[in-house]
Amino acid sequence: MQDLLGFDKMVTPVIIRILYFLGLLAVLGTSIASLFQGRFLMAIGVLVFGAIMVRVYSELLILLFRIHDNLVSINQQMKDRNSSGQL
């Protein structure tokens, strides 16, 4: 709880994963709606490219948070190294 209230742990990656699955459901729903309208090629295109785009966008957002985590880790290691007297 302290990590969450102190902003030491990010909750946004969890939210991004939830939004990813909601995005996939939206792509599936749009594809099914296109099928019922008789637009078969559009339904296949939305299903394939929509799923890929939702995945790529989610991965890019998670990548930003992983970069942040790595930078925080490097910063902590530098502080530990400086406090122990090593340069």
Secondary structure, DSSP 4 states (H G I P E B T S, - for coil): -HHHHTT-S--HHHHHHHHHHHHHHHHHHHHHHHHHTT-HHHHHHHHHHHHHHHHHHHHHHHHHHHHHHHHHHHHHHHHHHHHTT--
